[in-house]
Amino acid sequence: MRRTIQVVISDMHAGANVALMNPEVVLQEENEEGNIVDFQPRMTPTQEYLWAFWQQCIDDVMRIADGAEVAIWLNGDECQGIKHHALLVSDRPSNQITIATANMTPWLEHENVKIVRVIVGTEAHTMLSGTTSYLVQQMLSARYPDRDIKTMYHNLVTYNGLVSDFAHHGPPPGARGWLKGNIARYMLRDLMTREIMRGKRPPDIYWRGHYHTPVFEYLETGDYVSRMYVTPSWTFVGDHARQATRSEYEITHGLVALEIVDGKVTGEHRMYKTSEIRTKETL
C-alpha cells in the first residue's frame, strides 16, 4: 500500500502587497548612496492574515501526511507580474521571484515534500512566456536539488494511480449565486465526453484556477466519474480586481489536499477561509 498527499495551490500573486509574502524574505534595493542593499519589506495587514493562514495550512497538511510523501502543484500565477503594478511590494521584477520562492520554502523544509510542479499561468502575471514560473522553478531546484521540481503549461499526470489534468485557466464561477458551478459542470462534461469519444478514460480530476473563487463539481457519465476543482487564490483585491468582479465582497483563500492510497482518494481536505471585505458602518 502506498499513501501520498497531493496539494494543489493556485494564484499566489507574489509581489503584490495584498498577496502572500514570507515575512523573512530578503529583497534588494538601492540606498541613498547608490549601493544595492538587502532589506525586509514591511508586511501589510492582509499579508499578515494570509501568512498566518498559510502556516496553518502547512501544519495541517503535515499532520495529515504523518510522514507520507507530499507532492505540490502550483497551478498558475505564482507571481503578480508587471501589468497590474499599482500594488507591488517593489518595482523590481526580480523581487517577485524572490518572494514566490520564499513563500515555498516552509513547505520544502519538510523532507517528505518530494515533488513540486509549477504550472504556467496568465501572460499578464508571468512576465511573458512563463518567465516567472520557470525562474521560480529554477530557484527552488537550485536550493533543493534533491527534489523533483519541474515547470509546464498543461500537466496530465498519474500520481500514485490517480490521474489528474492540471491547467491554470478554467471556468468562471458563474454570474449569479444560484448559477455557481454551472459553467464548471458544462466544461467538465465536455472534457469528459471528448475523452470518451477518443476512446480514452477521462482523468479522475481536472484542476483549474485563475478566477480566485473555489468551485467543485462531480459528474458521472456512463461508467466514468470525474471531478473538477477550481481552487481559490492567496491574494486580496485591488482596484482592477474590484472592477473585474463587479465589486465582489467575499473572497476565499486556501488550498486542497487529497489523501491518495493506490489510486483512490481516501481523504479530501479543502482548507478554505472566507473574508467579507465590505466596510461596515452603523450611522
HELIX and SHEET records of a PDB file:
HELIX    1   1 PRO A   45  ALA A   65  1                                  21    
HELIX    2   2 PRO A   93  LEU A  108  1                                  16    
HELIX    3   3 GLU A  123  THR A  126  1                                   4    
HELIX    4   4 THR A  131  ARG A  143  1                                  13    
HELIX    5   5 GLY A  177  LEU A  179  5                                   3    
HELIX    6   6 ASN A  182  MET A  197  1                                  16    
HELIX    7   7 ASP A  239  ALA A  244  1                                   6    
SHEET    1   A 6 ASP A 148  MET A 152  0                                        
SHEET    2   A 6 VAL A 113  ILE A 119  1                                        
SHEET    3   A 6 GLU A  69  ASN A  75  1                                        
SHEET    4   A 6 ARG A   3  ILE A   9  1                                        
SHEET    5   A 6 GLU A 250  VAL A 261 -1                                        
SHEET    6   A 6 LYS A 264  GLU A 276 -1                                        
SHEET    1   B 2 LEU A  27  GLU A  30  0                                        
SHEET    2   B 2 ILE A  36  PHE A  39 -1                                        
SHEET    1   C 5 ASN A 155  TYR A 159  0                                        
SHEET    2   C 5 LEU A 162  HIS A 169 -1                                        
SHEET    3   C 5 ILE A 205  GLY A 209  1                                        
SHEET    4   C 5 TYR A 224  VAL A 230  1                                        
SHEET    5   C 5 VAL A 215  THR A 221 -1                                        
END                                                                             
